[in-house]
Structures are given as C-alpha cells and as structure tokens.
Amino acid sequence: MRKANGLSPTDVLLAGQTLKIAYDDGIVYEVEKPQTIEAFAAEYHLDLEDVMSLNYIIDASTKLEVGQELFLDLNQGEAEAK
C-alpha cells in the first residue's frame, strides 16, 4: 500500500486522506497512450468484458486517457504487451 500511495515508512496518515488499496489478485495500471478500452484489452490479451466490468465502463469504444488508472485482474488473460 505504501508503494501505491507514494508513502514512506515514516509518513503519517491524515484523517480524510484518500488511499489507493492494493489487491492481491490484481494491479492498478496507469494508461500510457490514448486508445479505446477495446484496443487496450486486445493489446494486452485481456478479456474486454472483464476489464470493462472491473472499471465500470459500459461502452467498448470508450477512449482511455494517458494517466487514467485501470484495475486489471491478474487471474485472467496474459496481461503482457505484444
């Protein structure tokens, strides 16, 4: 959780601070180039419906923006670039 939030062991958490939660069975991926969710899933050999469902995306033609974060389930697909 420290790494996901850029925290050091000595950082103090503040009331109301927002934290990213690490999941044991997945990762948070930061989008590196603009493309549709459909193209992204194909590029990384991921199931389109799973990626859309996990990220509350309802349209396969939705364009992803650089820096946008996606949750990816590591238990499905190959999750590797071509």
N, C-alpha and C positions, 0 to 999 in steps of 0.2 A: 504494500500500500504506500510505503514511503516513496518508492520509485515512481509510481503512477501519479503521485501528487507533488513530486519535486521536494520532498521533505528530508531533512537530515535527522539523525537520532536525537538531536537536542532541540528541535523545533517544538514549540508549544502550540497545541490546537486551541483555537478560539471558539467560543460559543457562536453558533450560526455559520461557521466556516463550512464551505462545500468541499466534499472529498470525493474522489473517484474510488470506486470499490473494485478491487481485483477479483476476478473469478477464477476458480481452479480449473474450469473446463473451457475457458475462452480467453480472448485477449481483446483489448481495445486498440483498433488500428486507426492511425491518422492518415486520411486520404492525401495522396501525394500529387495527383494530377486530376484535372476535371474530366469526368466521364459519367456515363449513366450507371446506375446500380446494376443494370443488366450486363454491361460490358465489364464492370468490375468483377462480378461473380464469375463470368466466363474466364477472365484473365487468370484468376486465382483458383479455378476449378472448384468453386463453391456452389452449393445448391441455391439458386436465386430465391426461391420461396422462403428458405430458412433465413437467408440474410435479410430479406425484406421484413419478415415477421419479427426477428430479433431486434430490428431497428425501427419498427413502426412505420415502415414505408409501404404505401399501398399501390404505387404505380412503378412498373419496371423501367419506365423512361425517365424517372426522377434523376436529375443531374446532381452529382456529388460535387462538393466544393473542396478545394485544397484546404487542408486543416480540419475538415469535418471528421468527427470520430464515429467509427462503426464498431459495434461489438461483433466479434466473429467466434463461432463455436468451433473449438479445436477438435471436437469429436466427429466432425463431418467434413468431407472434402479433403483435398490435398493441401490447400492453403499455401501454394507456392507459385511464384511467378514463372511464366513461360520463358 
